[in-house]
Amino acid sequence: MYFVSFATVYWIDVFTKQLYFNVLTESICFCREQKGMKLYAYCFMSNHMHFIFRSNNNQPTETIKRYTSNKVIEAIENNLQESRKYWLL
């Protein structure tokens, strides 16, 4: 079992908008269904998150981090209403 924390670069409050928060929840579902993650507990904050989980592979942080970061960046890039885009990316 692993305890893992991730923070945004410079602790920027990325997850204050529902759109980006939804990316986190979708990512958890994806990792549970497709990557064999067994999730015991999690906590999302505006600029960081914590997980307690079991992983089926030898790289537990890659189970969550790679998929999630790509999806968050994609959501920011495609959000035409994002006024903070220039410094979020």
Phi and psi restraints in degrees (range 20) as a CNS / XPLOR table:
assign (resid 1 and name C) (resid 2 and name N)
       (resid 2 and name CA) (resid 2 and name C) 1.0 -126.6 20.0 2
assign (resid 2 and name N) (resid 2 and name CA)
       (resid 2 and name C) (resid 3 and name N) 1.0 146.1 20.0 2
assign (resid 2 and name C) (resid 3 and name N)
       (resid 3 and name CA) (resid 3 and name C) 1.0 -111.9 20.0 2
assign (resid 3 and name N) (resid 3 and name CA)
       (resid 3 and name C) (resid 4 and name N) 1.0 122.3 20.0 2
assign (resid 3 and name C) (resid 4 and name N)
       (resid 4 and name CA) (resid 4 and name C) 1.0 -131.5 20.0 2
assign (resid 4 and name N) (resid 4 and name CA)
       (resid 4 and name C) (resid 5 and name N) 1.0 139.9 20.0 2
assign (resid 4 and name C) (resid 5 and name N)
       (resid 5 and name CA) (resid 5 and name C) 1.0 -122.8 20.0 2
assign (resid 5 and name N) (resid 5 and name CA)
       (resid 5 and name C) (resid 6 and name N) 1.0 142.4 20.0 2
assign (resid 5 and name C) (resid 6 and name N)
       (resid 6 and name CA) (resid 6 and name C) 1.0 -128.5 20.0 2
assign (resid 6 and name N) (resid 6 and name CA)
       (resid 6 and name C) (resid 7 and name N) 1.0 142.8 20.0 2
assign (resid 6 and name C) (resid 7 and name N)
       (resid 7 and name CA) (resid 7 and name C) 1.0 -128.2 20.0 2
assign (resid 7 and name N) (resid 7 and name CA)
       (resid 7 and name C) (resid 8 and name N) 1.0 152.2 20.0 2
assign (resid 7 and name C) (resid 8 and name N)
       (resid 8 and name CA) (resid 8 and name C) 1.0 -73.7 20.0 2
assign (resid 8 and name N) (resid 8 and name CA)
       (resid 8 and name C) (resid 9 and name N) 1.0 158.2 20.0 2
assign (resid 8 and name C) (resid 9 and name N)
       (resid 9 and name CA) (resid 9 and name C) 1.0 -61.8 20.0 2
assign (resid 9 and name N) (resid 9 and name CA)
       (resid 9 and name C) (resid 10 and name N) 1.0 132.4 20.0 2
assign (resid 9 and name C) (resid 10 and name N)
       (resid 10 and name CA) (resid 10 and name C) 1.0 58.6 20.0 2
assign (resid 10 and name N) (resid 10 and name CA)
       (resid 10 and name C) (resid 11 and name N) 1.0 19.4 20.0 2
assign (resid 10 and name C) (resid 11 and name N)
       (resid 11 and name CA) (resid 11 and name C) 1.0 55.7 20.0 2
assign (resid 11 and name N) (resid 11 and name CA)
       (resid 11 and name C) (resid 12 and name N) 1.0 35.3 20.0 2
assign (resid 11 and name C) (resid 12 and name N)
       (resid 12 and name CA) (resid 12 and name C) 1.0 -67.8 20.0 2
assign (resid 12 and name N) (resid 12 and name CA)
       (resid 12 and name C) (resid 13 and name N) 1.0 137.2 20.0 2
assign (resid 12 and name C) (resid 13 and name N)
       (resid 13 and name CA) (resid 13 and name C) 1.0 -77.5 20.0 2
assign (resid 13 and name N) (resid 13 and name CA)
       (resid 13 and name C) (resid 14 and name N) 1.0 78.2 20.0 2
assign (resid 13 and name C) (resid 14 and name N)
       (resid 14 and name CA) (resid 14 and name C) 1.0 -76.3 20.0 2
assign (resid 14 and name N) (resid 14 and name CA)
       (resid 14 and name C) (resid 15 and name N) 1.0 -40.0 20.0 2
assign (resid 14 and name C) (resid 15 and name N)
       (resid 15 and name CA) (resid 15 and name C) 1.0 -89.9 20.0 2
assign (resid 15 and name N) (resid 15 and name CA)
       (resid 15 and name C) (resid 16 and name N) 1.0 33.9 20.0 2
assign (resid 15 and name C) (resid 16 and name N)
       (resid 16 and name CA) (resid 16 and name C) 1.0 -87.3 20.0 2
assign (resid 16 and name N) (resid 16 and name CA)
       (resid 16 and name C) (resid 17 and name N) 1.0 -15.5 20.0 2
assign (resid 16 and name C) (resid 17 and name N)
       (resid 17 and name CA) (resid 17 and name C) 1.0 -101.0 20.0 2
assign (resid 17 and name N) (resid 17 and name CA)
       (resid 17 and name C) (resid 18 and name N) 1.0 138.2 20.0 2
assign (resid 17 and name C) (resid 18 and name N)
       (resid 18 and name CA) (resid 18 and name C) 1.0 -56.7 20.0 2
assign (resid 18 and name N) (resid 18 and name CA)
       (resid 18 and name C) (resid 19 and name N) 1.0 -37.1 20.0 2
assign (resid 18 and name C) (resid 19 and name N)
       (resid 19 and name CA) (resid 19 and name C) 1.0 -55.7 20.0 2
assign (resid 19 and name N) (resid 19 and name CA)
       (resid 19 and name C) (resid 20 and name N) 1.0 -46.1 20.0 2
assign (resid 19 and name C) (resid 20 and name N)
       (resid 20 and name CA) (resid 20 and name C) 1.0 -76.5 20.0 2
assign (resid 20 and name N) (resid 20 and name CA)
       (resid 20 and name C) (resid 21 and name N) 1.0 -32.6 20.0 2
assign (resid 20 and name C) (resid 21 and name N)
       (resid 21 and name CA) (resid 21 and name C) 1.0 -63.1 20.0 2
assign (resid 21 and name N) (resid 21 and name CA)
       (resid 21 and name C) (resid 22 and name N) 1.0 -38.8 20.0 2
assign (resid 21 and name C) (resid 22 and name N)
       (resid 22 and name CA) (resid 22 and name C) 1.0 -62.1 20.0 2
assign (resid 22 and name N) (resid 22 and name CA)
       (resid 22 and name C) (resid 23 and name N) 1.0 -34.1 20.0 2
assign (resid 22 and name C) (resid 23 and name N)
       (resid 23 and name CA) (resid 23 and name C) 1.0 -60.2 20.0 2
assign (resid 23 and name N) (resid 23 and name CA)
       (resid 23 and name C) (resid 24 and name N) 1.0 -39.7 20.0 2
assign (resid 23 and name C) (resid 24 and name N)
       (resid 24 and name CA) (resid 24 and name C) 1.0 -63.7 20.0 2
assign (resid 24 and name N) (resid 24 and name CA)
       (resid 24 and name C) (resid 25 and name N) 1.0 -46.2 20.0 2
assign (resid 24 and name C) (resid 25 and name N)
       (resid 25 and name CA) (resid 25 and name C) 1.0 -66.9 20.0 2
assign (resid 25 and name N) (resid 25 and name CA)
       (resid 25 and name C) (resid 26 and name N) 1.0 -38.7 20.0 2
assign (resid 25 and name C) (resid 26 and name N)
       (resid 26 and name CA) (resid 26 and name C) 1.0 -65.5 20.0 2
assign (resid 26 and name N) (resid 26 and name CA)
       (resid 26 and name C) (resid 27 and name N) 1.0 -36.1 20.0 2
assign (resid 26 and name C) (resid 27 and name N)
       (resid 27 and name CA) (resid 27 and name C) 1.0 -64.3 20.0 2
assign (resid 27 and name N) (resid 27 and name CA)
       (resid 27 and name C) (resid 28 and name N) 1.0 -42.2 20.0 2
assign (resid 27 and name C) (resid 28 and name N)
       (resid 28 and name CA) (resid 28 and name C) 1.0 -60.9 20.0 2
assign (resid 28 and name N) (resid 28 and name CA)
       (resid 28 and name C) (resid 29 and name N) 1.0 -45.2 20.0 2
assign (resid 28 and name C) (resid 29 and name N)
       (resid 29 and name CA) (resid 29 and name C) 1.0 -60.9 20.0 2
assign (resid 29 and name N) (resid 29 and name CA)
       (resid 29 and name C) (resid 30 and name N) 1.0 -43.8 20.0 2
assign (resid 29 and name C) (resid 30 and name N)
       (resid 30 and name CA) (resid 30 and name C) 1.0 -60.6 20.0 2
assign (resid 30 and name N) (resid 30 and name CA)
       (resid 30 and name C) (resid 31 and name N) 1.0 -47.9 20.0 2
assign (resid 30 and name C) (resid 31 and name N)
       (resid 31 and name CA) (resid 31 and name C) 1.0 -65.3 20.0 2
assign (resid 31 and name N) (resid 31 and name CA)
       (resid 31 and name C) (resid 32 and name N) 1.0 -35.4 20.0 2
assign (resid 31 and name C) (resid 32 and name N)
       (resid 32 and name CA) (resid 32 and name C) 1.0 -69.7 20.0 2
assign (resid 32 and name N) (resid 32 and name CA)
       (resid 32 and name C) (resid 33 and name N) 1.0 -43.1 20.0 2
assign (resid 32 and name C) (resid 33 and name N)
       (resid 33 and name CA) (resid 33 and name C) 1.0 -79.8 20.0 2
assign (resid 33 and name N) (resid 33 and name CA)
       (resid 33 and name C) (resid 34 and name N) 1.0 -39.8 20.0 2
assign (resid 33 and name C) (resid 34 and name N)
       (resid 34 and name CA) (resid 34 and name C) 1.0 -103.8 20.0 2
assign (resid 34 and name N) (resid 34 and name CA)
       (resid 34 and name C) (resid 35 and name N) 1.0 -23.6 20.0 2
assign (resid 34 and name C) (resid 35 and name N)
       (resid 35 and name CA) (resid 35 and name C) 1.0 -115.1 20.0 2
assign (resid 35 and name N) (resid 35 and name CA)
       (resid 35 and name C) (resid 36 and name N) 1.0 4.7 20.0 2
assign (resid 35 and name C) (resid 36 and name N)
       (resid 36 and name CA) (resid 36 and name C) 1.0 72.3 20.0 2
assign (resid 36 and name N) (resid 36 and name CA)
       (resid 36 and name C) (resid 37 and name N) 1.0 24.5 20.0 2
assign (resid 36 and name C) (resid 37 and name N)
       (resid 37 and name CA) (resid 37 and name C) 1.0 -77.8 20.0 2
assign (resid 37 and name N) (resid 37 and name CA)
       (resid 37 and name C) (resid 38 and name N) 1.0 132.9 20.0 2
assign (resid 37 and name C) (resid 38 and name N)
       (resid 38 and name CA) (resid 38 and name C) 1.0 -107.4 20.0 2
assign (resid 38 and name N) (resid 38 and name CA)
       (resid 38 and name C) (resid 39 and name N) 1.0 110.7 20.0 2
assign (resid 38 and name C) (resid 39 and name N)
       (resid 39 and name CA) (resid 39 and name C) 1.0 -94.4 20.0 2
assign (resid 39 and name N) (resid 39 and name CA)
       (resid 39 and name C) (resid 40 and name N) 1.0 128.2 20.0 2
assign (resid 39 and name C) (resid 40 and name N)
       (resid 40 and name CA) (resid 40 and name C) 1.0 -103.3 20.0 2
assign (resid 40 and name N) (resid 40 and name CA)
       (resid 40 and name C) (resid 41 and name N) 1.0 -37.9 20.0 2
assign (resid 40 and name C) (resid 41 and name N)
       (resid 41 and name CA) (resid 41 and name C) 1.0 -160.1 20.0 2
assign (resid 41 and name N) (resid 41 and name CA)
       (resid 41 and name C) (resid 42 and name N) 1.0 152.3 20.0 2
assign (resid 41 and name C) (resid 42 and name N)
       (resid 42 and name CA) (resid 42 and name C) 1.0 -154.3 20.0 2
assign (resid 42 and name N) (resid 42 and name CA)
       (resid 42 and name C) (resid 43 and name N) 1.0 159.5 20.0 2
assign (resid 42 and name C) (resid 43 and name N)
       (resid 43 and name CA) (resid 43 and name C) 1.0 -147.8 20.0 2
assign (resid 43 and name N) (resid 43 and name CA)
       (resid 43 and name C) (resid 44 and name N) 1.0 122.2 20.0 2
assign (resid 43 and name C) (resid 44 and name N)
       (resid 44 and name CA) (resid 44 and name C) 1.0 -103.2 20.0 2
assign (resid 44 and name N) (resid 44 and name CA)
       (resid 44 and name C) (resid 45 and name N) 1.0 133.1 20.0 2
assign (resid 44 and name C) (resid 45 and name N)
       (resid 45 and name CA) (resid 45 and name C) 1.0 -121.9 20.0 2
assign (resid 45 and name N) (resid 45 and name CA)
       (resid 45 and name C) (resid 46 and name N) 1.0 178.1 20.0 2
assign (resid 45 and name C) (resid 46 and name N)
       (resid 46 and name CA) (resid 46 and name C) 1.0 -66.4 20.0 2
assign (resid 46 and name N) (resid 46 and name CA)
       (resid 46 and name C) (resid 47 and name N) 1.0 -22.2 20.0 2
assign (resid 46 and name C) (resid 47 and name N)
       (resid 47 and name CA) (resid 47 and name C) 1.0 -137.5 20.0 2
assign (resid 47 and name N) (resid 47 and name CA)
       (resid 47 and name C) (resid 48 and name N) 1.0 5.5 20.0 2
assign (resid 47 and name C) (resid 48 and name N)
       (resid 48 and name CA) (resid 48 and name C) 1.0 -160.6 20.0 2
assign (resid 48 and name N) (resid 48 and name CA)
       (resid 48 and name C) (resid 49 and name N) 1.0 170.7 20.0 2
assign (resid 48 and name C) (resid 49 and name N)
       (resid 49 and name CA) (resid 49 and name C) 1.0 -149.8 20.0 2
assign (resid 49 and name N) (resid 49 and name CA)
       (resid 49 and name C) (resid 50 and name N) 1.0 157.8 20.0 2
assign (resid 49 and name C) (resid 50 and name N)
       (resid 50 and name CA) (resid 50 and name C) 1.0 -129.4 20.0 2
assign (resid 50 and name N) (resid 50 and name CA)
       (resid 50 and name C) (resid 51 and name N) 1.0 144.4 20.0 2
assign (resid 50 and name C) (resid 51 and name N)
       (resid 51 and name CA) (resid 51 and name C) 1.0 -137.6 20.0 2
assign (resid 51 and name N) (resid 51 and name CA)
       (resid 51 and name C) (resid 52 and name N) 1.0 143.4 20.0 2
assign (resid 51 and name C) (resid 52 and name N)
       (resid 52 and name CA) (resid 52 and name C) 1.0 -120.6 20.0 2
assign (resid 52 and name N) (resid 52 and name CA)
       (resid 52 and name C) (resid 53 and name N) 1.0 117.8 20.0 2
assign (resid 52 and name C) (resid 53 and name N)
       (resid 53 and name CA) (resid 53 and name C) 1.0 -155.4 20.0 2
assign (resid 53 and name N) (resid 53 and name CA)
       (resid 53 and name C) (resid 54 and name N) 1.0 169.4 20.0 2
assign (resid 53 and name C) (resid 54 and name N)
       (resid 54 and name CA) (resid 54 and name C) 1.0 -115.7 20.0 2
assign (resid 54 and name N) (resid 54 and name CA)
       (resid 54 and name C) (resid 55 and name N) 1.0 141.5 20.0 2
assign (resid 54 and name C) (resid 55 and name N)
       (resid 55 and name CA) (resid 55 and name C) 1.0 -120.5 20.0 2
assign (resid 55 and name N) (resid 55 and name CA)
       (resid 55 and name C) (resid 56 and name N) 1.0 144.8 20.0 2
assign (resid 55 and name C) (resid 56 and name N)
       (resid 56 and name CA) (resid 56 and name C) 1.0 -84.9 20.0 2
assign (resid 56 and name N) (resid 56 and name CA)
       (resid 56 and name C) (resid 57 and name N) 1.0 -5.7 20.0 2
assign (resid 56 and name C) (resid 57 and name N)
       (resid 57 and name CA) (resid 57 and name C) 1.0 -117.9 20.0 2
assign (resid 57 and name N) (resid 57 and name CA)
       (resid 57 and name C) (resid 58 and name N) 1.0 177.6 20.0 2
assign (resid 57 and name C) (resid 58 and name N)
       (resid 58 and name CA) (resid 58 and name C) 1.0 -89.2 20.0 2
assign (resid 58 and name N) (resid 58 and name CA)
       (resid 58 and name C) (resid 59 and name N) 1.0 4.5 20.0 2
assign (resid 58 and name C) (resid 59 and name N)
       (resid 59 and name CA) (resid 59 and name C) 1.0 -126.8 20.0 2
assign (resid 59 and name N) (resid 59 and name CA)
       (resid 59 and name C) (resid 60 and name N) 1.0 78.8 20.0 2
assign (resid 59 and name C) (resid 60 and name N)
       (resid 60 and name CA) (resid 60 and name C) 1.0 -62.3 20.0 2
assign (resid 60 and name N) (resid 60 and name CA)
       (resid 60 and name C) (resid 61 and name N) 1.0 -35.8 20.0 2
assign (resid 60 and name C) (resid 61 and name N)
       (resid 61 and name CA) (resid 61 and name C) 1.0 -70.1 20.0 2
assign (resid 61 and name N) (resid 61 and name CA)
       (resid 61 and name C) (resid 62 and name N) 1.0 -30.4 20.0 2
assign (resid 61 and name C) (resid 62 and name N)
       (resid 62 and name CA) (resid 62 and name C) 1.0 -68.3 20.0 2
assign (resid 62 and name N) (resid 62 and name CA)
       (resid 62 and name C) (resid 63 and name N) 1.0 -24.3 20.0 2
assign (resid 62 and name C) (resid 63 and name N)
       (resid 63 and name CA) (resid 63 and name C) 1.0 -57.8 20.0 2
assign (resid 63 and name N) (resid 63 and name CA)
       (resid 63 and name C) (resid 64 and name N) 1.0 -38.5 20.0 2
assign (resid 63 and name C) (resid 64 and name N)
       (resid 64 and name CA) (resid 64 and name C) 1.0 -103.2 20.0 2
assign (resid 64 and name N) (resid 64 and name CA)
       (resid 64 and name C) (resid 65 and name N) 1.0 -50.4 20.0 2
assign (resid 64 and name C) (resid 65 and name N)
       (resid 65 and name CA) (resid 65 and name C) 1.0 -61.5 20.0 2
assign (resid 65 and name N) (resid 65 and name CA)
       (resid 65 and name C) (resid 66 and name N) 1.0 -50.2 20.0 2
assign (resid 65 and name C) (resid 66 and name N)
       (resid 66 and name CA) (resid 66 and name C) 1.0 -61.4 20.0 2
assign (resid 66 and name N) (resid 66 and name CA)
       (resid 66 and name C) (resid 67 and name N) 1.0 -51.2 20.0 2
assign (resid 66 and name C) (resid 67 and name N)
       (resid 67 and name CA) (resid 67 and name C) 1.0 -62.5 20.0 2
assign (resid 67 and name N) (resid 67 and name CA)
       (resid 67 and name C) (resid 68 and name N) 1.0 -46.6 20.0 2
assign (resid 67 and name C) (resid 68 and name N)
       (resid 68 and name CA) (resid 68 and name C) 1.0 -65.0 20.0 2
assign (resid 68 and name N) (resid 68 and name CA)
       (resid 68 and name C) (resid 69 and name N) 1.0 -46.8 20.0 2
assign (resid 68 and name C) (resid 69 and name N)
       (resid 69 and name CA) (resid 69 and name C) 1.0 -62.8 20.0 2
assign (resid 69 and name N) (resid 69 and name CA)
       (resid 69 and name C) (resid 70 and name N) 1.0 -39.5 20.0 2
assign (resid 69 and name C) (resid 70 and name N)
       (resid 70 and name CA) (resid 70 and name C) 1.0 -63.7 20.0 2
assign (resid 70 and name N) (resid 70 and name CA)
       (resid 70 and name C) (resid 71 and name N) 1.0 -40.8 20.0 2
assign (resid 70 and name C) (resid 71 and name N)
       (resid 71 and name CA) (resid 71 and name C) 1.0 -69.8 20.0 2
assign (resid 71 and name N) (resid 71 and name CA)
       (resid 71 and name C) (resid 72 and name N) 1.0 -38.0 20.0 2
assign (resid 71 and name C) (resid 72 and name N)
       (resid 72 and name CA) (resid 72 and name C) 1.0 -65.9 20.0 2
assign (resid 72 and name N) (resid 72 and name CA)
       (resid 72 and name C) (resid 73 and name N) 1.0 -45.3 20.0 2
assign (resid 72 and name C) (resid 73 and name N)
       (resid 73 and name CA) (resid 73 and name C) 1.0 -60.9 20.0 2
assign (resid 73 and name N) (resid 73 and name CA)
       (resid 73 and name C) (resid 74 and name N) 1.0 -43.6 20.0 2
assign (resid 73 and name C) (resid 74 and name N)
       (resid 74 and name CA) (resid 74 and name C) 1.0 -61.1 20.0 2
assign (resid 74 and name N) (resid 74 and name CA)
       (resid 74 and name C) (resid 75 and name N) 1.0 -42.3 20.0 2
assign (resid 74 and name C) (resid 75 and name N)
       (resid 75 and name CA) (resid 75 and name C) 1.0 -64.6 20.0 2
assign (resid 75 and name N) (resid 75 and name CA)
       (resid 75 and name C) (resid 76 and name N) 1.0 -39.4 20.0 2
assign (resid 75 and name C) (resid 76 and name N)
       (resid 76 and name CA) (resid 76 and name C) 1.0 -66.9 20.0 2
assign (resid 76 and name N) (resid 76 and name CA)
       (resid 76 and name C) (resid 77 and name N) 1.0 -45.6 20.0 2
assign (resid 76 and name C) (resid 77 and name N)
       (resid 77 and name CA) (resid 77 and name C) 1.0 -61.3 20.0 2
assign (resid 77 and name N) (resid 77 and name CA)
       (resid 77 and name C) (resid 78 and name N) 1.0 -36.7 20.0 2
assign (resid 77 and name C) (resid 78 and name N)
       (resid 78 and name CA) (resid 78 and name C) 1.0 -90.4 20.0 2
assign (resid 78 and name N) (resid 78 and name CA)
       (resid 78 and name C) (resid 79 and name N) 1.0 -3.6 20.0 2
assign (resid 78 and name C) (resid 79 and name N)
       (resid 79 and name CA) (resid 79 and name C) 1.0 -86.2 20.0 2
assign (resid 79 and name N) (resid 79 and name CA)
       (resid 79 and name C) (resid 80 and name N) 1.0 102.3 20.0 2
assign (resid 79 and name C) (resid 80 and name N)
       (resid 80 and name CA) (resid 80 and name C) 1.0 -68.0 20.0 2
assign (resid 80 and name N) (resid 80 and name CA)
       (resid 80 and name C) (resid 81 and name N) 1.0 -19.1 20.0 2
assign (resid 80 and name C) (resid 81 and name N)
       (resid 81 and name CA) (resid 81 and name C) 1.0 -94.6 20.0 2
assign (resid 81 and name N) (resid 81 and name CA)
       (resid 81 and name C) (resid 82 and name N) 1.0 4.7 20.0 2
assign (resid 81 and name C) (resid 82 and name N)
       (resid 82 and name CA) (resid 82 and name C) 1.0 -81.2 20.0 2
assign (resid 82 and name N) (resid 82 and name CA)
       (resid 82 and name C) (resid 83 and name N) 1.0 107.2 20.0 2
assign (resid 82 and name C) (resid 83 and name N)
       (resid 83 and name CA) (resid 83 and name C) 1.0 -78.5 20.0 2
assign (resid 83 and name N) (resid 83 and name CA)
       (resid 83 and name C) (resid 84 and name N) 1.0 -16.3 20.0 2
assign (resid 83 and name C) (resid 84 and name N)
       (resid 84 and name CA) (resid 84 and name C) 1.0 -97.6 20.0 2
assign (resid 84 and name N) (resid 84 and name CA)
       (resid 84 and name C) (resid 85 and name N) 1.0 7.2 20.0 2
assign (resid 84 and name C) (resid 85 and name N)
       (resid 85 and name CA) (resid 85 and name C) 1.0 -53.5 20.0 2
assign (resid 85 and name N) (resid 85 and name CA)
       (resid 85 and name C) (resid 86 and name N) 1.0 -42.7 20.0 2
assign (resid 85 and name C) (resid 86 and name N)
       (resid 86 and name CA) (resid 86 and name C) 1.0 -60.6 20.0 2
assign (resid 86 and name N) (resid 86 and name CA)
       (resid 86 and name C) (resid 87 and name N) 1.0 -32.9 20.0 2
assign (resid 86 and name C) (resid 87 and name N)
       (resid 87 and name CA) (resid 87 and name C) 1.0 -104.0 20.0 2
assign (resid 87 and name N) (resid 87 and name CA)
       (resid 87 and name C) (resid 88 and name N) 1.0 -11.3 20.0 2
assign (resid 87 and name C) (resid 88 and name N)
       (resid 88 and name CA) (resid 88 and name C) 1.0 -72.5 20.0 2
assign (resid 88 and name N) (resid 88 and name CA)
       (resid 88 and name C) (resid 89 and name N) 1.0 -33.8 20.0 2
